[in-house]
Amino acid sequence: MLWGKKIQLGVDLGSDSVKICSLESNGSSCSVSLHPLLEQRSSREEGLEGTELAQRLQLLCGELKSKGKSKVHLALHAPTTASGYLELPKLSAEKLQVAIPSAVAREIPHSLQEVNLFPVSVPALGDGNNQGIFFLSLPKSVQEAQIQAFTQAGFEVSSGEPGLLACLRGITRNLRLAPEEVTAVVHSGFQRTSVMLVKGTHPYFCREFRMAGSDFTYAFQMGDQVEWAEAEERKRQYHVAEKDFKVESFVQRWLTDVQRSLSYASQKNNLLVPQRIIFSGGTALWKGMPERLSEFLDLPVTLHQWDGLKLSSSTGPSEIALYDEAIGLVCRA
């Protein structure tokens, strides 16, 4: 029985929920589950930290143990993620281990002693004789705290990586992207939106900003003076094309931030001009939002769908776009 084996789980700890994916042994289907952190939320600022978070994770671990203990790959999130693209001379793997941190140190606002680097080798955008490097950095304190929280809760943690890298790996393996095509991936969840640019399947740019689904719910909560749960329900029923005044200013701010991210990327490198947008995350499921994004950017927008991956079971919402980061964690060679 599959659950009786030591299988690997992709676990995405977000601001509002824990999303979990288990890839089935045949690799063509998966089971997913969503576990809210709070039984009842009253505002976008509420969250769990410290002892309360540890207790929630312990309960979650107990629920999962009934299906067999599993190794866990964690999606790591931090409010101070830094990223960038570098071009270095082609060097041996040993020399790159020295050259990459040295080059990154000039690009990030933090000391190298305070962060862990996640470099990805990519084809150089400019001189083909160079080596391209895309990198993400996370504060060591954040990574250590998240891994420790899961370990103390009883999970067997195998690895941790930035959730954005996991998301990109899943999407680029799932979709057929032409080698020379530049695609923007917009991933918008509960609290943050990430705008990433890939050429073919290789990442070259990432920018995050703190505005996403919770802000749109907040607009309904304040505009209609209702409880959070009621505001969430009104958001789900609302179509963005209505342009209601209490919500529209939030939508416009979000659209403008996406546009600014893409403009900034093209200013840094004129080869990073996207031909289309892949839209991912919970905000992508909001009625009319893909169409509004396409209209605003004058680019085709496609909601990410896992055409080659089927759900064998789902505990929680079954919209598979919600689980992109968790799925990406187990989409490994």
N, C-alpha and C positions, 0 to 999 in steps of 0.2 A: 504494500500500500504506500503510495507516494508520501503522504504526510508522516508515515512512520520512519522515513529516512531523514538524514540530515540535509535538508534542502536549503537553498539560499533564498532569503527574503530581501526585497528592496523596501526600505522604510524611510519615508519622507516626513520628518517632524516639522510641521508648519506652525504658524501663529494661531490657527484655529482648530487644527485637527492633525491626526497622524494617519497617513495614507500608506497602505502596505500592498505590495504585489508579490505574488509567487508565480514564477514561470513554470508551467508544467513540463514534464520530462520530454514530451515530443517537441517542445519549443514553439508550437503553433497556437497555444492557448494559455491563458493565465487566470488566476483567481485574484481578486482585489477586494480590499476592505477599507472603510473609512471610519475612524474613531474620533469623535469630537473630544477636544480637551476639556471643555466645560459642558456640564449637563444643560445649563441654560445661560446664554450670553445676554448681557444687557447693554453693552457698548462695544465699540471697535477697539478700545484700549485694553479691555480685560484680557488676561492671559494667566498662564501658570508658570511659576518659577520655583527654584529651590526645592524645599520639602514637598510642596503640593505637586509639582511636576513629577518628582520621583515616585510619589504614591500613585499617581495616575499611570505612569509607565509600568510600575509593578503590577497593577491590576491588569493592564494590557498584556503583559508577559504571561500572567496566569491564564488569561483567556486563550492565548495562542498555544500554550503548552498542551492543551487538550488535543492539539493536532500534531504534536511532535515538536521537539526543540529544534530550532533552525539557526544556521549562521545568518548574520544580518549584515547587509551593506547599507550604510547610512548616507542620506543626503544631508550635507552640511550647509547651514545658512548663517550668515552674519550680516549685521547692518553696515559693516565697513569693508566689504569685499572690494578688492582692487584688481584690475585686469588690464591687459595691453597686448600689443603685437610688436615683435622685435625682428630685426634681420641681422643675423650674425654670419661671419665667414663659416664655410663648411669645416667642421672640426670633428675629431673623434668623439665618441660617446664620453670618454673620460674627461676630455678638455671641455666639452659642453657642460658638464656638471659644475665646472668652475665658472665658465663664461656666462651662463644663464643667470645665476644669482647676482653676479657683478653688474650685468646689464639691467636687471630688474630693479636693483637698488637705486638706480637713477630715475626710475619711472614711478615709484610708489611713495606715498607719504608716510610710510612706516619703516621702522628699522627691520632689517632682515631677521634679527634675532626674535622679533615679535610675531613673525608670520610663518606659515607653511606655504610653499610654492607648489602649484600644480601646472607644470609646463606641458604643452602639447606640440609636437613637431608638425609643421605644416609646410607646404610648398611656398617658397618666397614669392611675394607679390611683385617685387621689383626685379632685381638682378637674379637671374636663374642660377648664378654661381653661389648664391648665399643660401643660408639655412633659415627658414622662417620659424618663429616660435610664438605661439599664443599662450598666455599664462593667466592664471587666476591665483590670487593670494588670499588666505584667510588668517585671521588672528589665531595664534596657537591656543590662546586661552579659550576661545570659543570652541575650537575643535576638541580640545581636551575635555571641556565641560560637557559637551554633548555626548561624546563617547563614554565618559565616566557615568553620566546619568543612565544610559542604556545598560551599561555593564552592571552597575549596582542594582538595577531593576531586575536583573536575571537574564538579560539577552547575551548571546554569544556574538560579539561584534567582530566581524571579519575585516571590514575596511570602512573608511569614510572618505567621501569626496564631495566637492561642491555640487549642489543640486543642479546648477546650471549646466555643468559638464555632463551629468547623467542625462538631463533632458535633451541636450543636443545629440548625444550618442544615440539615444532611442529614436529621435526624429530622423536623423540622417541615415540610420540603418533601415528605418521603416519606409522612407520615401525614396523614389528614384530622382536624384538631383544631378543634372548635367554638370560635368566637370568645370566648365567655364561660366556657369550660371551663378550669379550672386543672389542669394535669398536672404530675406530678413525673417527671423523667427521672433515673434512677439509672444512672450509667455507671461500671463497675468493671473495671479492667484488671489489670495485673501488680502495681503498687505502690500506686496511689491509687484512691480512689473519689470520684466527684463526684456531688453531689445538686443538681439544678437544678430550678427551677420556672418554668413558662411559662403564660401565659394566652393561649389561642388559640395563635398561633405566636410570641408575643413573650416574651423572657426577662425575669425580674424578680429572680431570686435564684440564687446559686450558693455552695456550700460544699464544700471538698475535705477529706478526711482520709486519712492515710497508713495504710490497711489495705485489702488486696485479695487477689488470687489467690495471690501469693507467700506471704502469711501462712498461707493454708490448706495450701499445699504444705509449708511449714515445720512445721506441726502434725503432718503425717504423718511428715516426716523425723525430728523429735525423738521423737515418740511410738512409732514403730516402729524407730528407729535404723537407717535405711536411707539409701542414696545419694539425691541430689536427683532423678535420673531415675526411680528406682523410686518415690519419694514422689509425683512427678507422675502416674505411671501409676495408683497407688493412689487418688489424688484423683479422677482421671477415672472410675474404676470405682465410686467411693463414691456412695451416695445420701444426701443431707443429712437425710432423714427418719429415718435410722438413729440419729442422735444419739449417736454413739460419743464417749466421754468425752474422748478425746485431741483431738478436733476441735471438739466442741460449744461449749467456752468461747470459741473463736475466732469461731465462727458467731454466738454470742450477742452478743459485743462488736461485731461488724460490724453486726448488725441494730439494736442499740441506738444506734450512731453515726448510722445512717440516720434512725432515729426522732428523735434529738436535732436533727438538721439540719432536719427538717420542722417540729418544734416551735418551734425558734428562728425560722424564717421566719414562721410564723403569729403568733408573739408580736410580731415587728416590724411585721407588717401582717396584720390579720385577714381580708383579702381573699385571702391566699395560702394557702388550705387546699385541698390537691389532692383531686380526685375519683377519680383513678386513677394508676397508676405505669407508666411505660415503662422496661423493664429492658434495659440495653445492656452490651456488653463481654464479655470472656472469662468473668467470674464468673457472668454471666447464663446461660451454657451449662452450668453445673454442675448435675448431676442433682438435682432437687428444690429448688433455690435459689429459683426464682420462687415456688413454692408456699409455702416458708417465709417469704419476704418478705411475701407477701399475708396469710398467717395472722398474722404479727407486727404488721403495720400495720392489719389489718382493712380492706384496700383491694384492689380488683382489680389484678393485676399482669400485664402483657403483655410477652413477650419481643419485642424489636424485630426485625422482619423486613422485608426490602426486597422487598415484593410487586411493585412496579413496576419493579424493576431486577434483571436476570438476570446471572449470572456467565458470561462467555464463556470465561474460563480462570482457573485458580488455581494458583499455585506455593506450596505450603504448605497449611495447613488451609483447607478450603472453607467453613467456617461464616462467613457474611457479616457477622454481628454483630461479629466481631473487627475489622472494618475500618471501623467507623462514622466515626472521625475522618478517616481517609484518604479515604473516599468524600465526606464533607462538604466537604473542601477543593476538590474539583472540581465540586461541585454549585453552580455559579454561574450567574447570569442571563446 
